Amino acid sequence: MAKKKSLKGLGARYGIKLRKQYTKIHLTLKENRTCPECGSKKFSRDAVGIWSCKKCSFKIAGTAYDINL
């Protein structure tokens, strides 16, 4: 069975184009990342453009929805 890549809660509102864009950004934001400093999988976004590791407290500035190293 294939994994469904849509978000619940938007329903039939806002149009298909905006729902697809929102889904793409949301999945990119929530994917697992590795810390460039210690290599753990606990690297996540704290705020817009601020990314940090929960294990080693390494912080880096990046883009809003994804980190470009």
LUMLUMVO-644366 format. One record per residue (C-alpha): residue number from 1; residue in three letters; x, y, z. Coordinates in steps of 0.25 Angstrom, whole numbers, plus 5000, padded with zeros to 4 digits. Layout:
i=NUM | aa=ala | c1=X | c2=Y | c3=Z
...
# end
This chain:
i=1 | aa=met | c1=5000 | c2=5000 | c3=5000
i=2 | aa=ala | c1=5006 | c2=5014 | c3=4996
i=3 | aa=lys | c1=5007 | c2=5024 | c3=5006
i=4 | aa=lys | c1=4998 | c2=5036 | c3=5005
i=5 | aa=lys | c1=5005 | c2=5049 | c3=5003
i=6 | aa=ser | c1=4993 | c2=5059 | c3=5007
i=7 | aa=leu | c1=4990 | c2=5067 | c3=5019
i=8 | aa=lys | c1=4977 | c2=5066 | c3=5026
i=9 | aa=gly | c1=4970 | c2=5078 | c3=5032
i=10 | aa=leu | c1=4970 | c2=5087 | c3=5019
i=11 | aa=gly | c1=4958 | c2=5079 | c3=5013
i=12 | aa=ala | c1=4954 | c2=5084 | c3=4999
i=13 | aa=arg | c1=4957 | c2=5098 | c3=5002
i=14 | aa=tyr | c1=4968 | c2=5108 | c3=4996
i=15 | aa=gly | c1=4969 | c2=5100 | c3=4983
i=16 | aa=ile | c1=4978 | c2=5089 | c3=4979
i=17 | aa=lys | c1=4990 | c2=5097 | c3=4975
i=18 | aa=leu | c1=4991 | c2=5103 | c3=4988
i=19 | aa=arg | c1=4989 | c2=5090 | c3=4996
i=20 | aa=lys | c1=5000 | c2=5083 | c3=4988
i=21 | aa=gln | c1=5009 | c2=5094 | c3=4991
i=22 | aa=tyr | c1=5006 | c2=5094 | c3=5005
i=23 | aa=thr | c1=5008 | c2=5079 | c3=5006
i=24 | aa=lys | c1=5021 | c2=5080 | c3=4999
i=25 | aa=ile | c1=5026 | c2=5090 | c3=5009
i=26 | aa=his | c1=5021 | c2=5083 | c3=5021
i=27 | aa=leu | c1=5027 | c2=5070 | c3=5017
i=28 | aa=thr | c1=5041 | c2=5077 | c3=5014
i=29 | aa=leu | c1=5040 | c2=5084 | c3=5028
i=30 | aa=lys | c1=5037 | c2=5071 | c3=5036
i=31 | aa=glu | c1=5047 | c2=5061 | c3=5030
i=32 | aa=asn | c1=5058 | c2=5056 | c3=5038
i=33 | aa=arg | c1=5072 | c2=5063 | c3=5037
i=34 | aa=thr | c1=5085 | c2=5059 | c3=5042
i=35 | aa=cys | c1=5094 | c2=5069 | c3=5050
i=36 | aa=pro | c1=5106 | c2=5074 | c3=5042
i=37 | aa=glu | c1=5114 | c2=5075 | c3=5055
i=38 | aa=cys | c1=5111 | c2=5062 | c3=5063
i=39 | aa=gly | c1=5103 | c2=5054 | c3=5053
i=40 | aa=ser | c1=5091 | c2=5051 | c3=5061
i=41 | aa=lys | c1=5077 | c2=5051 | c3=5055
i=42 | aa=lys | c1=5072 | c2=5061 | c3=5065
i=43 | aa=phe | c1=5074 | c2=5073 | c3=5056
i=44 | aa=ser | c1=5061 | c2=5082 | c3=5055
i=45 | aa=arg | c1=5056 | c2=5096 | c3=5053
i=46 | aa=asp | c1=5055 | c2=5105 | c3=5065
i=47 | aa=ala | c1=5049 | c2=5117 | c3=5058
i=48 | aa=val | c1=5049 | c2=5123 | c3=5044
i=49 | aa=gly | c1=5063 | c2=5121 | c3=5039
i=50 | aa=ile | c1=5069 | c2=5116 | c3=5052
i=51 | aa=trp | c1=5073 | c2=5101 | c3=5052
i=52 | aa=ser | c1=5078 | c2=5094 | c3=5064
i=53 | aa=cys | c1=5083 | c2=5080 | c3=5069
i=54 | aa=lys | c1=5076 | c2=5076 | c3=5082
i=55 | aa=lys | c1=5088 | c2=5067 | c3=5085
i=56 | aa=cys | c1=5100 | c2=5076 | c3=5084
i=57 | aa=ser | c1=5093 | c2=5090 | c3=5084
i=58 | aa=phe | c1=5099 | c2=5093 | c3=5070
i=59 | aa=lys | c1=5092 | c2=5105 | c3=5064
i=60 | aa=ile | c1=5092 | c2=5110 | c3=5049
i=61 | aa=ala | c1=5085 | c2=5120 | c3=5041
i=62 | aa=gly | c1=5078 | c2=5115 | c3=5028
i=63 | aa=thr | c1=5066 | c2=5117 | c3=5020
i=64 | aa=ala | c1=5052 | c2=5117 | c3=5025
i=65 | aa=tyr | c1=5047 | c2=5102 | c3=5022
i=66 | aa=asp | c1=5060 | c2=5095 | c3=5018
i=67 | aa=ile | c1=5075 | c2=5096 | c3=5022
i=68 | aa=asn | c1=5085 | c2=5097 | c3=5011
i=69 | aa=leu | c1=5099 | c2=5093 | c3=5016
# end
